[in-house]
Amino acid sequence: MRASLAVALREYNGRATRWKIHPTTFTKPNGGVIVRAVAFKFHLSLLRKFVCALVAAPLLCVPAEDAAHHKSPEAKPSGEAFDAHAADRFAKLALECVHKEYPNKISHVLNSDADVAPPCKLTPAFCGCYDWHSSVHGHWLLVRLLRTFPEAPFAKAARDALKESLTAENLKTEAAYLRGEGRASFERPYGLAWLLQLCAELREWNGPEAREMLANLKPLEDAAVERLTTWLPKLSHPIRIGEHNQTAFALGVILDCARVNDARLGKLAADSARKFYLADKNCPLAYEPSGEDFLSPCLGEADVMRRVVPQADFAKWLTQFLPQIPRTATADWLPVAISPDPSDPKLAHLDGLNLSRAWMLEGILSSLPADDPRRPALASAAEAHRRAGLAAVTGEHYEGGHWLGSFAVYLTTQRGIQK
């Protein structure tokens, strides 16, 4: 069964007021039947979605369909291979936006008329890509790809873009902005987590240019760490939503980054995850997704808990938390999301949801024992979401093009999985 086609058929069956079917039999002169034909009267308002589903269906094939043809019971990640060609495509998406100041959606507290200024004056390093956090992870994307393909055709443009943005002067201005009055919640926690991700990537790269950029980033990194270490002890409840404020995703990123450089922050993040989620049971996965989600609340929680709970304990915790996961190689338990309008900045989030679900499912898989019976179902769902998510990273609409490349690279390079 092809996921997108199934969705379209369900929509027709659920929304069409009636089907008009006219069977016709074609015969030979001797009376033999050649073929029976059936004419359907389609509802034109839904025809466009149906045709799109037919076109997209080959990209969204559920791996369980072919399970009988493979020796392994577990689906293998495919989708778009992370090679130089894919890297070039993703790099171009970031290069097109990191210095594109408008359109721009800023989250800016005004204390006086003096605070009225364009983005390039307020946050000169990260003023592109539509919003601050997208600019930050757009720069991370370029660093990640440069580390992997240092001689690729895009490498010079990526280096030049990073050098233009990540200057000492720009980043001192960014740090002063973050510490400004009334900005205690600025980009907390999502954008701040991505900033730590950028710093961790540079720290792991450890080349001369990386060390220079990291030194320039230090005032802003220090401000971000201070903001998070002040906030987390005061946070009394987790934030269980599918957008930027979700604590589970941010804690996972913070944990990965803190392992490299900041044991104190790492312990705080791990303690917070256990405090918020260790006793959770029966996550309402059937309520997902909300219409503007780009992160899964349930999978995000499981993905952070696999980072802080030993393997055997995590498997038991997952049984209590997500009892819905089947024991067969099927993806039907978690259908892929379909954005109703990729040109709408919020509705386009659902394309990113497929990408983040895929990497969260792969993260969960990475922490389960090899003989865990849920592995085939998790792998099948990860594959379906990977294919759907990568197919949507086209750059056709800036509303998705300014950020989906970062999500695609996070997934295809397995950034959140410890090697």
N, C-alpha and C positions, 0 to 999 in steps of 0.2 A: 504494500500500500504506500502511496506517495503522500507525504504529509500535507503539502499545500493543496493537492487535488482533493484529499479527504475533507479539508476545511471548507473548500468551495462547495463540494457536494452537500455537506451538512448545512451550509448556509442556504443553498437552494431548497433543500427539503424542509428547512425550518421557516423560511421567509416567503417562499412562493405561495400564492393563494391557491393555485391549481396547476397541474401539468396537463397539457393536451397532447395525447399520444395517438397517432394515426398509423396503424400497421398496414403495410402493403406487401403483397407477394408477387414477385416477378417469376414467370414460368417460360419454359421452352414451348415451341409449337406442339410437342408431343405430350405436354402436360407436366413435365418434370420441373421441380422447383429449382430456380437458379439461386435466389437469395430472398430473404425477408428483410424489408427495410422498415424502420420506425422513424417517423418525423416528430420532433419535439417542438413545442412552442416555448421559447425561452423568454424570460423577463429581461427586457433590454437594460433595465437599471442595474441588474446583477451580471450581465454578460461580460462586462469588462473584467471583473474580478475572476470570473470563471476562466476566461482566456488566459489571464496572467498566471493563474494557478497551473494551467496546462503547460505553459512555457517554463515555469519555474520548477515544475515537478521533478525533472531529472536531477536538479541540484539538491533536492531534499529527500532523496531516497532513504528510507529507513533501513539501516543495515540488517535488522532482524529478518527482513524479507529474504535475504540471501544466506542466512545462517547455515542452511543445510549444505551449502556449497563450500564451506570453509572448515578446515580441520579444527581451528581454534574456536571455542565458544564465545570468545570475547571480541567485540568489534575493535578494529585498529583505527587510530586517528588518521584521517586523510584530509579531505577538503583541499585547500590550497597549500601546497608545500612551501615551507619557508626557505626559499632560494633567492638568488640574486635578482631574479625577475620580480618576484613578489616584493622583495625589499625595496626595489626601485619604485614600484607602484605606491607603496605605503609612504616612502620618503617624499615623493612628490606631493602627496596630500598635506604633509606637515609643512613643506617648503612653501606651499601656496598660501599658508595661513599665518605662519609665525610672525610675520611683519605686516599682515593685513589688519589695519586698525579698525576698519569699519566694514560691515555693521559690528556693533559692540554692545554687549549686555553687561553693564557694570553693576556691582553691588557696593554702593558707596555711601557712607554716612557723611552728610554735610554738617559741619559745625559752624561755618560762617561762609560768607561770599568768597573768601580766600580759597575754599575747597572746591570751587567750581573750576574744573580744568579738564582737558581731553585725556583719554587713557594714556597717551604716550608721555604725559607729564606726571600723572599719578603713579603709574606702575610701568616705567619705561622698558623693563626687561620682558615683561609678560603682558603686553598690551594688545597682542594680536589674537587670532583664532577665536573671535567672538566673545570669549570670557576668560577670566584669569586662569582658572584651573585647566581649561583646554589648552591654553598657551603653555602652561607648565608641562603637561604631559605630551604636548607636541614637541617641545624641546627634549624631553626624555626619549621620545621615539627616535629622534635624530641621533642622540648619543647611543642608544641601543643598537641602531643599525650600523653606525660607524664602527662600533666595537666588533660587530660581526662581519661586516664587509668593508674593511678600511680602504680598499682600492676600487670600490664600485664607482660607476659613472656619476652617481649623486654625491660622492664623498666630499668633493671640494665645495660644492654649494652648501652642503650640510655644515661643514666646518666653518665656512664664512658666516652662515646664519647664526651659529652658536656664538662665534666670537663677537658678532655685532650686538647680540642681546646680552650676553653674560659678562658684561664689563664690570669692573669694580665700582664705578660711579653709578651705573644703573642699579646695581644690587644694594648699594647703600641707601639709595632712594626707596627701593622696595622694602627694605627692613624698617626704615623710618615710617613708611606708610603703614605697614603691618602693626607697628607699635603705637600708632596714632590713637587719639582719644575717640572712644565710641566704636572701636573696631575689634573688640574682644572676640566676636564671633565670625570675623571675616574668614571665609573659605574653610571654616572648621566643621567637620574634620577632613572632608574630601580633598580640597585643594592643598591643604597642608600635608596630607599623606602623600599626595603625588609629588610635592616638593621634596620630601624625604626620599622618595623613590628616585627622583632625578639625582640627588646628591649621592645616593647609594650606588647608582649606575656609574657615576664619575669616579667614585672611590674604588670600585671594583675594576674599572678600566685602568687606572693608575699609570697613564702615560703623561708626558710633560704638559700637553695641552689640557688634559683632564685635570691634572693637579692645579693648574692655573685657574681654570673655571671653578673648581671646587673651593679654592681659597677665596675667590671673589664671592661665592655663594655663602660663605660662612656666616656673615652677619644676618642674612635672611634665614639660614638654617637654624641658627641659635634662637632667633625670634620665634620660629615655628615650634621648635622643641619646647621652649619656655611656655608658649601658649598651650600646647597639648598637655604638658605635665602639670599645668595649673588647672586645666579643665577636667581631665579624666578623674581625679580623686573626688571632684564635686558632682560628677554625673551620677545621679541616683538610679536611673533606669536606662536601658538601651534604647536606641532609636531604630525602630523596626519598620523602615519604609524602603521603597525601591529606588530612591533617588539619592542626591548628594549627601544628605545628612545621615545616612545609614552608618551605624557604628561598626557593624560586623566587617564590612569591606575595609574600612579605614584601619581597623585594628589589625587585620591580616597584613595589610601593606606595611603598617608601622612595625609589626613584629619582624617581617622579612628584612626591613631596613635596619632596625635596631640591632639585629644579630651581627651586623658588620661593624657597628661603631658605638653603640650606646646601650650598654647592658641595663642601665637604670630605666631608660624609657622602655626597653623590651620587657623588663619585669613588670612595669606598670601596665603595659598593654596586655600581657598574659594574665595578670591578676584581674584586670577589668573584664577580659573575655570570660574567665571562669566565673566571676561574680555575676555577670549578666546572663550567662547561657548554660551553665553546667546542669542546672536542675530542669531545663526545658524539656517538654515532651509534646508529641503529637502536633508538630507544626502544621498549620492549615494550608498545605500546599495547593489545595483545590481553589483557594481564594486568589491565587496568583495567575497571571499578572494583573496589577492595576494598569490603567490605560496609559500611564506615562512612565512606567518602570524602565530603568536600564540596569538595575541590579535586582537579584532575587533575595528577598528577606530570608526565606528558609534556607536556600543553598548557601547564601552568604554566611549565615550563622554556622552551618556545618563546615564550611571551608575555613573559617577561622578556628573552630574548635579542633580540627585535625592538626592544627599547628601547636596546640597547647596540651593535648591529651595523648598519652601513650597509645600505640597502635591497638593493643587488645582492648583497652578501655574505650577508645574511640569507636571501635566496632560495636560495642555494647551500647554506648551512648547514642549512636546513629540509629540503632534498632528502636530505641524509645522515642527518638526525636522525629524520625521519618519512617514510620512503619509502612508507608505507602510504597516504598521501593520494592518492585517485584523481584522474583528469583528466576526470571526468564529473559532471554535476549530480545527485549522489546523496548521501543522508545515511546509507545503510546501513552505511558503513564505521565509523560511530561511533553505535551505538544509544543512545537516551535511557535513563537509569536510572529504575527504578521502586522507590520506597520500599515495602518490605513492611509497614511499620507506622509511619505518620507521628506516632503518639503516643509512640513510643519515642525518647528524646533522641538516641541514636546512629544508629538506623536512619533517622531523619528527615534525616540528613545527605545522603542521596542526592537529596532534593528540591533542596537547595542546590547539589549537584554539577551539575545541569542548568543552573542559572543561571550558575555560575562558568565552566562549559565554554562557554556561549554568549558571555560577554564575552571569554574568552580567544581563542575562534575569531575573533570580530570584531576583536580586537586584532591577531592574526596577519594577517588580511586587510588591515588598515589599513597594513601595512608591506610588502606584496608589490606588485610592479609591476602595472599595470592589465591587462597581457596575460598574466599568469601563468596557466597552464592549470589550476592547482589551485583557483582562486578559486570556481568553481561548486560544487565539493564542500564547501569550507569554508563557503560561505554557506548551502548547504542544511543542513548539520549544525548551524550556528549557529541557523538558523530553527527547526529541530525542537526543539533544546534550549531555546531561548527560550520557545516555546509550552508545552512541558512544565513548565519551571520556573515560569513565571508562573501557570500553572493551579494550582500547588500552594501559592501564597501566599494562604491563606485565613484564617489566624488561628484555625482551628477547634481546633487543638492548641497549647498554649503552648510545647511542646517545639520546634516549628518557628516559631510566630508571633513569638517573642521575637527572632529574628535574620533570618528569610528576607526581611523587608521591606527590610533594608539591602542584601542581595544584589540584590534586585529593582531598587532605586534605582541601585545601582552599575552594573547592566546597562543599564537604560532611559535613564539620563542619560549613558552612555558616559564615565563618570568616568575610566577608565584609558586613554582614547585622546586624544592631543594634537590639538587643533583647529588 
